[in-house]
Amino acid sequence: MSSQYPELKGMYHLRETIGSGGFAKVKLAYHALTGEKVAVKIMDKRALGEDLPRVKTEIAAMKELYHQLICKLYHVIETEDRHEGVFYMILEYCPEGELFDYIVSKDRLEEAEARIFFRQIVSAVGFIHYCGYAHRDLKPENLLLDDEQNLRLIDFGLCAKPKGGMDRHLMTCCGSPAYAAPELISGKEYLGSEADLWSMGVLLYALLCGFLPFDDDKIPSLYRKIQSGKYDVPDWLSSDSADLIAHMLKVDPKKRITVQQLLRHPWLSKGLNIPVEWKSKYKQTVDEDCLTELAVHHGKSKKEMEQLICQWNYDYLTATYFLLLEKKMKGRPVRLLYRMSSYTGTPRPKSKCYSSEEEIDVPNSPYILTPTEKRVNMENIQKVAQPAGERRVKGRARERLPFSDGNEKDDKENFLVPQKPKSPKTTRIPQFKNKPRSPLMSKHLNVSSMDDSICTPIKSVDKSYVNTTLSPSRSYDSQLNALSAIENSPICAGKKTTSVDEGLCRAHMSTPGSASKFKKGSVFGSLEKVFNMLTPKKQKGSADVAPRKVKSLHNVYRTNEFSPEYVLRCMKTTLEKKCIPYKQSDFALRCTVTDDWGRVRLAFDLEVCAITKTPYIGVLRKRVKGDMWHYKKLCEDILRTAKL
């Protein structure tokens, strides 16, 4: 994979694709120096076309908007070719997925829980408005959850920073129809802050009710409902919640509540008695511990390193600093994984960092040990390197890639066996055999100013989506944030379509000796192999395939059954009755819904899995592509029909 993206070699270890759209692909990766997970968004300039300015808009905005509840930008790389190159955006990784998946799992949220999420939304938007930006595409799909269930706001491709300030009117109609303000869809001038407040009202309604206040398959009908400002108020909605939503969903923007008033609204502090903190928690000064670690690593004085960091070039040094700072804020040691005595290896292909005049040089292959390092005695190796290896074993065991890209050459697996001295004088180099690893190694891995003219107008929408049945919650964004691209699936014709692509979901056992070419004194050969460790998977044709074990997360539906085979059989029978085409890979089903022309309008995964610490079987749900509310209704219908 490193040969496919040479600009990232030596800096990031790419893993599976976790999202893709018309012109963007997002991959999980590991930052080489810190070992931290990151998301790498890869964008082809040729495919971007007219949307290229949007990428530069997003980059410029994310460099300025550094806040604890906004997805962080670490590193930007732009290849030199102006028209046929590639953009790489290294971003914060949010393992718990979209907020919408959380809504799906609970149908709707209780008021107390919705309040916690909405406070975070208000905090992030308040900071954005303070910095002079309007987001203009607020919706659950653009809110991700980190590993502590805190929100991260993403996708600033449609944001605007008016040159005259937030009081300057905008004209471009963009965003998602179901969340768009009346003045925006009417073609009138509007203020970005007022349009964002309307979208926040729709968001809070969706959190508390589990459906949209304005919804219709036909866009003209949807717009009429929005302009009328009339929506249903469910019986379970408290009077305080309904009152707050009504203040945000005022058709007249001048009567709409402002962000400043919202920050002080009693509903947001009810039961908490803590005001919403919208300011950034990050300091303007360079952290002393991170500075010291980087200075020692690069062999520079602290003053020299501070000068380099404070350039904020969003190069590899900036990414390393931010990730070290994140480790410190989480109470973890501020340490890099290895030291580089000298830069070795062949030079990387020429590339440049966006808005960067100077880049800290990084070796093409920093894991090649220098002669000095090879002379390190084995005792020091065991004291320093072995614990790092053990930590990596605990952190990474097995990553299933049931629907990875077919063109990626990552089939081989490498195994690491920690060295254990037999006596104080001698140490035996481990021999690798083609056999399962210990239980410890088989745990599953848990992965400048702008104006309105920069925004992509409606006319640049992907033509395949421009019709009267446009998804109410879809942004005019050419599917930048849509997940995995789907191959055209066959239209259901009364028979099941369960073709299994075993090459995508079953890895081969590594051949003996493939990872045993270690030399004494080379730590464990190449530290890059630490990142490539995967638990041996079953060989083709293995009869004892078992469902994957997962935690009881929000996107896992717990059944009342104990047999995974029975649950899988019920799911397949239900899909066939509803004439929904699917492809099977072990216990995972990739389901697709197509239009009359055979184009995939909705795709989602249903995977039968074992829930840890319980005897019950679950169904893990994941939206891959298409309208989230259509996905929500269809998943609920399938699970209800299956009677699990």
N, C-alpha and C positions, 0 to 999 in steps of 0.2 A: 504494500500500500504506500510505502514511503516513496517508491519510484513514481507512483501516480501523482503524488503531491510533493515534489522535491523541495519546495520552499519551506516545508514544515519539518524536514528531516533533521534529526538531532535535537529538535526543540519540543516536539509533541509526538506522542505515540498514539496513533489513531486506532480507534476500535470501530464498533458497529455504527451503522447509520441509524440515528434516532429521529430523523425528520427530513423531509424533502418536499419540494414543490416544483413549480414550473421552471425556475431558474436558480434555485438555491437548494443546497443539501447541508444538513446538520449532522455532524458526527460527534460521538463521545470520544474524548481523548484524555491522555494523561500528560500533564506538564512535566517535562523531563527532570528539571532541577528540584522541584518540590514534591512530585508525585501526586499532586492534586488533580482531581477530575475537572475538566473544562468542556465546554461545548464549542465546536468549531463550525462556524457557518461558512460554507464555500459557495461562492457565486461566480458564475461565468459571465463575463462582460458582454459577450455576443448574445447570450440569451436574455440578458437584462434589457438591452435595447433602450427604449424610452424611460425605463424605470431606473436607469443608472443614477440620475440625480437623487432619487429617493435613498439609495444606499449611502451616498455622501451626506445627505440630510441626517440619516440615522446615526452615522458615525460622528458627525459634528455634535449632535445633540447628546449622545451618550458620553462623549468626552467631558461635557460640561455638567451633566446631571449625575453626580456621584452621591448616591443616597442609599441607605440601608435597605430600602424597599423597592429599589429600581435595579433591574438586572445589570450587572457590572460589565463594562467593556474592559478587557485586559490588553489586547494586542490587535493591531491591524496591519495586514500585509497586502500590498497591491503590486502585482507583477508589472514590469515596465511597459509592456505592450498596452497602449492606450485603449485599443478597441477590441482586442482578442485575448486579453489577459484574464486574471482571476483575482477576485477579492477574497481575503480570508479575514473573518472577524472571530477572535477568540473571546468567548463570553462565559459568564458564570453559569455553572451547571445546576439545574434545578431538578432533582431526581423524582419529585412527587407529581410532576406533570401539571396539567391545566387545572385551574380552579373549577372549571366546568365539570370535570370528571368527579370532583368531590360533590358537586350539586347533584349529579346523576345518581351517585351512590346513596344519597339520603333523600332523594326526591325533592325535598326543600329543607332549609336549615331552620333550626330554632332561633328565636330572636337573639338570645344571648350569644350564640355562635356566629350568627350573621353580623352582629355588632362588632365582634373582634376582627372579622375580615374587613368590614366596611371602614372601620377606624384606620386600618392600614392603607386602604384605597384612598381615603381622604388625605392621609399624611403624605402619600406619594404625589398625588395631584396637587396638593397645596404647595409642595416644594417645587414642582414643575412650573406652576403659575408664578411663583415668586421669582423664578429664574427667567421669566418672560416667554415661556413655551406653552403652547396648547397641544395636547396629545391628539385629539380628534379621532381616535379609534379605540375608545375604552369599551371593553367587553370581556367576558369570562375567559375566552380563548387567549387573550393577551395578558392574563394574570397566571403566573406559574407559582408552584409551591416548592419551597426548599425542604430539606430533610427535617426541619423543625416546624413544619406547617406554617411558615411565614410566607407572605406573598412577595412576588417579584414582578414588577410591571415591565413589559417588553414591547417591542415593535414600535419604534419611533419613526418609521418611514413616512408616515402621513402627518407628522407634527409640523408645526409652524412657529416661527419666532419673528413676529412682525417687527420691522425696523423701527417703527414708531412706538413700540411698546404694546402691552396687552390691550390698550384702548383703541388700537387701530383695527378697523374692520377687515375681514377676510371675505373672499368670494368663492373659492373653489369648493365644489360639492364632493366630499370624499368621506370614506369611512364605511360602516356597515349600516344598511338601510334600517334594520330594526332598532338600532341605537341612535339614529340620526335625529337631531333636533328639528322642529318644524320650520324654523327660519332657514336652516341649512338646505333642506330639500325643496324649499319654495324658490330657491334661486336668488334670495335676497342677500344683502350684506349681513354679516354676523360677527359676533365676537367669539374668539376661540374659547375663552373661559366660560362663557354662557353655554356654548354647545357642549363642553365637557360636563357641566353640571347636569344637563338633561340626560346625557349618557349614564352618569352616575345614578340618577334616579331609576333608569331602566335596570341598571345593575342591581341595585338594592331590591327592587321589586322581584327580579329573577332569583335572588338569593332567598328571599322570604317566601316566595310563592312556588318556585320550581317551574315557572313558565313565563313567557314574555307578556308585558302589558299590551303591546301592539303587535299583532301577528297575522300574516296572511301570505298565502303562496304567490299571489299576484302583487307585484310591486306597486302598481297604481292604487290598488285597494289599500295596501299597507300605508302608503303615504297619506291617503284620505283619513285613515284612522289616527295617524300621528298628528295631523293638522287639526283634527277635532279635539284632541286631548282627552278623549273619553276612554276609560278602561274599567275593567271589573275590579272590585275590592273584595277578596275572599273573606269568608266569615272568620277564619283563624287569624287574620291580620289584626294586630292590636291597634287601638285608636292612635297611639303615639307613632307607631310605624307608618300607618296610613297617612297621618298628618305630615310627617317628614317627606314621604314620597310625593305627596301632593305639592309641597313647596318646591320640589326639584322638577316636577313635570308640569310646570306652568307653561302654557303655549306662548304667552307674552314673555320674552326673555327678560324684560325690565322688572317683572314681578317675581322672577325666579330667585331663589336663595343664592347668596354668594358663597364662595369658599370660606371667606373670613367668618361669615355667620354660621356656616356649617361646622367649622372647627369648634365653635363655642356652643353648638346646639346640645341641649340636655340629653337628647336620645343617645348620643354617642358616649356620654359619661355615665349613663344609668347603670347602677350596680358596680361601677368601677371607681367613680370619683377621681379619675385621672384625666387631665386634659389631653387632647390629641397632640402629640409632638411631631411637628412637620419638618423641623430643621434636621439637617444631616448630622449624623453622629461622628462622621469622619473629620479628623483634624487637618488643618492646612499644613502643618509641619510634618517633616519626615520622622517616622518612628525610629527611635534610637536602636532598639534591638534588631530590627530588620536592616537598618543601615550597617550595623556592625557585621552581621552575617554576610551581607553582600560585599562589603569592603574586604573582608578576609578571603572570601571566595575568589574575587577578581584580583586580589593582590594590590589593592589601591588604598590610599589613605581615606579616612572617613570624610574628609572635606571634599576630596576628588569625587568620591562616590555620591555624596549628597548633591553636588553640582550636576552630575549626570542624571540622577533620579529626577531632580527638580526641572529638568527639561520637559518631562512628561511627553515623550515622543510616542508613547504607546507602541513601543518595540518590545523585544524579549525581556529587557531589563525592567521595564514598567510592569509587565505581566508577572515577573518573578517577585517584584516588590509587593504588588497587590496581593498575590497569593500567600506570601509570607505573613503579611498583615492580617489576612483572613485566618490563618492558622493561629496567630497570637490572640485574636479576638475570640476564638473558640477555646482558648486555654490549652493549646497544644504547643509543643516545643518549636521555637523559631529556628529550624535547622534545614539545610539543604541536604539532598540525598547523597551527594558525592562531591569530591573536589576535582578540579581540573588543573593539573600541573602545567600543561601546555596545550595548545590547540593543535589537534592532529586531524588527519583525514583530508579528503579532497574538498575543495571549496564548493559551497552550495551554488546552485544556479542563481544568476543575478536576479535580485528582487529588491524592492524598496518598501519601506514602511510608510503608510499614508501619513502625510503631514510630518514627516520626519527628515531631519537633515543628517543625522548621524545615528548609526545603529551599533550597539554593543556586539562585537563579533562573537558568534557562537560556533563551535566546531561542527563539522558535518556529522561526525560520529564521536561524541564526547566520551563514549564508553570504551574506546580503545585505550588501554593502559599504557602509560609511558614507561620506559626502562626503569626510571626511579621508583615508580609505583610497583613494578614487578619485583623489586628487591625488598619490598616490605616483608618482614618475617611473618610466618604463619600464625604466630600467637596474636599479633596485632590484627590480622585479618579476621580471626575468630572473634575478637573483642569488638571490632568495629563493624565489619561487613555482615557477619552472621545475624545479629539481631535485626538489621535492616531487612535481610532476606526473610526472616521469620515474620516480621510485620507484614511484608508484602504477601506472604503466603496466607496469612489470616485475612488480609483485606481483599484478596482476589482468589477465587477458587474456580468457579465455573460461570461462564457467561454464555447463555444460550443465544444463538443468533438464528432464530427460526426463519426469518425473512430478510436476511442480509442481501446486499447487492451481489448479484451473480458474477460481476467482473472483478471482484476483489480477491486477491491472492493471499488469503490468510488461513489456509487450511491446516498448515502444520502447527503442532503444539510442542512447546518446550516444557521441560520439567526441571524443577530445582529441588535438590535434596541437600539440606544443610549439612555442612561438614561437622563431624563430631570426633574430636581427638581420641585415639585409642590409648595414648599414653602421653606424658608430658614431653617426650622426645620425638615421637613420630605421629604423623597424621596421615590417614588414608584418604586418598581422593575418592569421592563417591562414584560408584558405577551405576549407570542407569539401565533399568530393565523395563520391559514392556509389561508392566503390571500396575494395578490400581495403587493410588497413593493412600496415605494414612487418612483417617477421618478428619484430622485437623486441616488437611488440604483439600477436602471435598465439600466444604461449606459453600453455599451459594453466595455470590456477590450481591450485596444490596446496592449503582452507576450514577467659526465665523458666523455672523448673523444671517438668518434666512428669512425669506418672506413667503407669502402664500404661493408665489409662482412656482416654487420648487415642487409642490405637491402634485402627485400624478392625478390628472383629471379623469373623469368617468370614461372618457372616450378611449383611454388606453387599457381598458379591461380586456382580459383574455376573452377572445371572441366566443369560445365554447361555452362561456358562462353568461353571455349577454342575451337574455331572453326575459320574457314576462314572468318566468317562474324562478327568477334569481333568488337564491337562499336569503331569507330575511336577515340572517346574522353574518353573512359573508362580507368581508371588506372588499373594496375595490383595490386589491393589493396583489393581483396576479398570483395568488396562493403562495406568497412568500413564507407564511407560517403554517401552511398545510403540512400535515405529516405525510409519511411515506408515499412516494409515487406508486401508483398501481398499474399493473399491466392490464390490458383489456381482458376482462373475464368473459367466458361464454355466457350467453343469455340462457336462463333456465328454460329447459324444454321438457319438463316433466320427469327428468331423471337426475340423479345426483351427479355432481361434478367434483369428485374427490380425488383428482389427480395429485399424487404426492411428489413433491420435488425433494427427494431425499438429499440431494447435494447441497441444499440450502440449510438443512436442519440437523444433519448428523455429521459430526467430525470424525476423522479417522484416528485410530491410535497412532501415536508417533512411532516411527521406526526406531529399532534399537540403535543407539549410537548417535541419533540425530541431535541429541543435546548432551552428549557425553564427552565432547572434545574439549574438555577443560584442562588447562595446564596448571601445575602447581604454582601457587603464588599469584594467580590471575583472579583472585576473589572467587567468583563463580562464572568465570569465562567473561561474559559480557553482561553488564547490569541491565542491558536492554531486554535480556531474556526474563528478568524479573517481571517486566510488564507484559510479557507474552505468555505467562503461565496460565494454563487453563486445565481444569480437571479432565482427565481422559473421558471421552464420551463413548457411547456404545457403538460397536461396529455395525455396519450395514447388515440388515437382516436379523438383528438381535431381537429375540422374542420377549425379553423381559424389560421392555421400555416402560418406565414409570412416569407419572405426571410430575412436573416440577413443583418443588416446595416453595411457597411464598408466605410472607407475613399477611396477617389479616388487615389489609390496607383498604382505603376508601374505594378503590376501583375493583375490589374482589367481592363478588356476590357469594355469600355462604349458603350452600344448599343444606337440605336435611338428609342427604345421602352419604353413604360411606364407600360406595364403589365408583371409581373414576370411569370405568368402562360403561357403567349404566348411565352416568351423567352425560358422557360423550355421545352415547347412542340416542338419548333423548334429545340432545341438542341437534344432532344431525337429522333426526326424524322431523323435528319442528321446522328446521330450515328448508327441508325438502317439501313439506306441506305448504309452506309460505312461498315456495318457488324462489328462494334466495340462493344464488350460486355461491359455492364455497370451495376452497382448497384446503386439504387437510395435511398437517405435518405433525405426526405423533398425536398429541392431545390438543393441538392448536388448530383453530379453524379461521381462515381468512375469508370473510364474507364481503360480498360486493353487491351493490344495487346500481343498475345501469339505466340510462334513458332509452328512448326509442331508437337512437342512432348507435347504441352500443357503447356510449361513453360512460365511464364510471362516475357516478354522482355521489356515491357514498361507499366507504369501505371501512370495515372495523374488524377487530380480532376478538374472538371468544376462545379462551384457553382454559381447559379443565386442569385444575391444579390442586395440590394437597396443601391445606392450611396448617402451618406449623403450630405445635402445641395443642392441636385439636384433632379429633378423629374425622372431622367433616371434610367434604370435598367442596371446593369453591370454583367459581367461574370468573376468571380475570378478564375484564373488558377494557378495550382500548380503541378509541376513535382514530382512524388513520387518515381519512379524507372526507370532506363533505360537511354539510350543515349539522351543527351540534344538536339542535333541537329535534331534527329528524332522527338522528342517531339515538337520542335519549328515548324517544317514543318507540322506536323499533326494538331497541334492546329490552325495554320493559315489556313489550308485547311478546318477544321471543321467550323470555324467562317466565312470564306468566303462563304462556301456552305450554311450555315444557313441564310445568307443575313440579319443579324441583324443590 
